[in-house]
Amino acid sequence: MINFAALGGAGFLEALLIAVLAALSQYVVLRAGVFSLGTVGFMAIGAYTVAVLTVKYHVAPPLAVLCGILLATIVGVALGALVGKLRGAYQGIATLSFVLVVERIIALWESVTGGPFGITSIPLFARYGLLLATAAGALIIVIALELTPTGRKQSAVRIDELAAASFGTNVAWVNLVAMSVSAAIGGLAGAMMAGNQFAVDPTAFSFGLIIATLAAVIIGGYRSFLGPLFGAFVVVALPLLFSRHQILASTIVAIVTILILGFAPRGLAALTRLDGEFLLRLFKGPLRENRAGSSGPSLLMPVSNDGGRVLAAFEIARAYGAVRAVDGVSLTIESGQIVGLIGPNGAGKTSVINLLAGVVRLDDGRVTVGGQRIDTLPAYLVQRQGIARTFQACRLFHEHSAWSNVLLAATSGRSRSQRRERPDRACAQAAMAFTGCLDLADRRAGDLPYAFQRRIEIARALACEPRFLLLDEPAAGMTQSEATDLGDVLRRTAAQGVGVLVVDHNVPWILSLCDIVNVQHMGKIIACGPPAAIRGDPQVISAYIGGYVEAHEPSSECGNANEAGVGA
Amino acid sequence: MSIDLIKNAIVLGSVYLLFATGFTLVFGSFKVMNLAHGAIMTLGAFVGIYADNVLGFPIGFTLVVAAIGAGAGNAFLDAVILRPIARQSASTHAGAEDLNPIVATLSFGTIVLGLLVQTVKAVDFTYKQTDALAKPFAFGGLTVSSLDLAIVVCAIVMTGLLSLIIAKTRAGMAVRAVAEDRAMASALGVRPNVVSAATFFVSGAMAGVCGVLVGILYSNVNVTIGDHLLLFGFVIVTVGGLGSLTGTAIAAYLVALVQTIANAYFQAAAVDLIVFGTLLLTLLIRPNGILGKNALSAGIARR
C-alpha cells in the first residue's frame, strides 16, 4: 500500500532539496506579512537564465547561476516596489498574475526560450552534494535575516502593520527587503532545478507548483524557519509514498493536508519550540541572567537637553464624510508637561492622536515639533521625530514575548546616536523596569491579562526614548489602584522631560494627573486650562450631560461633574 | 469590431459572471478565497451529466439537479472543513489574516476532482437533451441561439436577484451581519452556521448552473473544465474589487471583451498575457479593484 522504498533514492533527496529552496523563498515573504506568490515566477526566471546561458552561450554553470539569481532579484525588487501598495488578497493575486505573465512570456518568446518545447541538454551540474550545500546556505541566510533587526521588524509588520509603523518601522522598506531576498532564493531554486533536470519547459512552472510551494509553507508554518523544511518534506514525500495508486495519491495528500491544518493550525513547525526568538535567547543568553547581573539604571535616559521643544497642533482638521471628527483643534504639549484631552464619546479624541502620530492625513492645519512641520511625514518618520504612542485597543505583537515587543521598539524606534549611547537591550530593560513589568518579560504578550498588556504597551512606547508620548485611553478597563499606579509612572515619565498627552474618559483621574487639560466636544476644543479651571467650566459640564447648565455650579469634587450637572 | 464579436463577448462575460458571482459572494461575506470553486463547478457539470445522460432529465431539470449537487458540495466544504479549521485556529490565536482556509479549500478541490477522476476517468462527455437550447433567433443581422440567451438571462437574473436579496431581505441582512462579525451576529439571534452553510450552498449552486451551461456551450465536459475558469475568476473578482457584486459584473464583461477581441488577433498564450497584464495594470492604478473598498490605512503607504 505505502511505498516507503520511494524515499530511499537520490531522486527523492534532490527533489526535496529543490522544494526546500522554493519553500524558503516563499517563507521569507509570508513571515514578513507580504502575501506574495511570486516565488515560482522567480524560479522560472532563474531556471531559464541558466538554461539559455549554458546551452546557447556555453557560459560556465556557476556564472550562469549567479546571473539567474541577479536577474530574479532585479525583477523581484521591481515587483516588490509595484505591489508594495497592495495588501492581502490583492497582493496575492497581483503576484500570481505576475507568475502567469512570466510563464506566458516564456511560452511566447520562442527564439530565446524554445517556446512550449523548452530547452534541453542543460549540463547536469546540480547533483546531490551541491543541492545540499545551496539549501543549507539558503537556510543560514534566512535564519540570519530572521535574527537581524530587519527580520524582527518583518515579523512585527506581519502581526500588526500599523503598530510596527508607529514604532519607527519603515513598512515599505522591510517588505521590499523580504521580496528581494525571496526573489534571490527563488532564482537560486530555479537555477538549481535547471541544473538538476537536463531540460526546462514552461509547464514546469504551472499553477500546480505555485500551490504546492504555498501549501508547503502553510503546512510547515511560517512562524519558524523549520516550517519550510517540514512542509517541503510533506509535499514531496507524501505523493511518492502513495505513488503506486496514481489517482488516489493527490486525494490522499489533500486529505492529509486538511488534517494537518485542522490539528496543527500554526503549522508542523509550531509543534517544536525552535524558532528565531528561541535562537536569539540561545545566542544572547537568557534575559533573567542578564537582569540578575545588572543593577543598572532602572530609570529612562533623561531627554536630550534641547528641552525647549514643543509639539504643537495648529487648527488641525479632519472630516470623515460629513462628520467633522476634528474641527480646527489647536493644542500644545511642552516637554515635561502632562496634557490631558477629555471629551464625551465621539468627540474626536482618538482622531486627534491619529493626526498627531501621522497615521491619518490632515485635511487642514499643521503639526509641528520645535517649529518643524511633521504632518507631511509618514507614520514611521513622525515616530523618528521622537513621538511615541499607544493605541486605544491594545496593539501588542501578540505572538511575540513581552520582551521582544519592547526590544523591537528599542531597536527600531531610536536614532543611531541614541542607540550608541545606550544598547538596545539595556534600554528595553530599563523601560520594562520603569513600568514595573520586568518579571513578565518572557511571557507571550497575547496571553497576558489586559492591564499588564497596557503596561507593556507603555513600556514599548518608552523604549523608543521619545520626546513626546501620546497615550490613547491608557487607563481604560483598569481598576482605581491600577490607574493610580499608572499615573505615578506617567508623572515620573514627565519628570524625565517627556511631554505626555493623555486621552481618557476617566475625568477625575485626568484632572488629578494633568498640568493642562483640553476638553473636546463635537470635534472642537471647548475649554483648555489647568484642572482647577476646567472643573467649574459651564461649557464642559454642559457638554458632558448634553444640556444647558447654570454657569456658576462649581463642584468641589472634580469627579462629580456629571452628578453635579444632573443634580442641577 | 463586428457585432458577432460583441455577442460572443457578452455570452462569455455572462459565463464569467455566473462563475465569479458565487466566488465573490463567499469572499465578500466570509473572507474565504474559495479555491475549490472551479472543482465545485466541475462537480455540478458532472451531476448534470448524470441527470442528463443516465436519467434522461429535460435540461431545465438537469440545471436544478446540478445546482443542488454543487451547492451541497460547497456547503459540505463549509460545514465539515472550513468551520472546524477556523474554530481550531481561533482557539490557538492563529490570527485573522490566516492563509489556512485558502490551502484547505484548495485541498478540498483536489479531493473533489480526485474522486471525480476516480469515478468517470479522463473521458469527455456531452449533454444530450439540449434540443430546446439549439433554436436560433434572428435579431436583425445577428443570429442568437437560445443557449446564448439562456446563459445571458441566467447570469443577469441570478446575479441581480442575489444582490437584491443581500441588500433588501432579512436573509441578506443576516448574511451581512455574519459577514461583519460572526460572534456579534450570533449574540443577536442569527445562527451563523446556518447562514454560512446557506451562503456556500447558493455560491456552489451558481457554480453548478455555470458548469452545465459551459458544458453545453463547449459541447464537452471533462474534469479539467474548471481550471481555466478558476484563473479567470480570480482576475475578475480582483479587477472588480473583492466582495463587490457590481464590480464583479463590470469586470466579468470587461475581461470577456478584452479576451474576445484579443482572441480574434492573437494565439491563446498571448491572450492570457493580455488578460493578466490588464489585471496587474488595474491593480497598480486602483489597488482595491474597480469598486473595492479602500481598506488600506493611508498613513502607512503614503510617502
Interface residues (C-beta under 8 A of the other chain):
Chain A: L30 G33 F35 L82 V83 G84 K85 L86 R87 G88 A89 Y90 G92 I93 A94 L96 S97 F98 L100 V101 R104 I105 A107 L108 R158 I159 E161 L162 A165 V171 A172 F207 I211 L214 A215 I218 I219 I247 L248 S250 T251 V253 A254 I255 T257 I258 L261 G262 F263 P265 R266 N354 A357 G358 V359 V360 R361 P378 A379 H398 E399 G446
Chain B: F27 M33 L35 I81 P84 I85 Q88 S89 T92 H93 A94 G95 E97 D98 L99 N100 I102 V103 A104 L106 S107 F108 T110 I111 L113 G114 L115 V117 Q118 D227 L231 F234 V235 T238 L242 Q267 A269 A270 D272 L273 F276 G277 L279 L280 L283 L284 P287 N288 G289 G292 A295 L296 S297 A298 G299 I300 A301 R302 R303
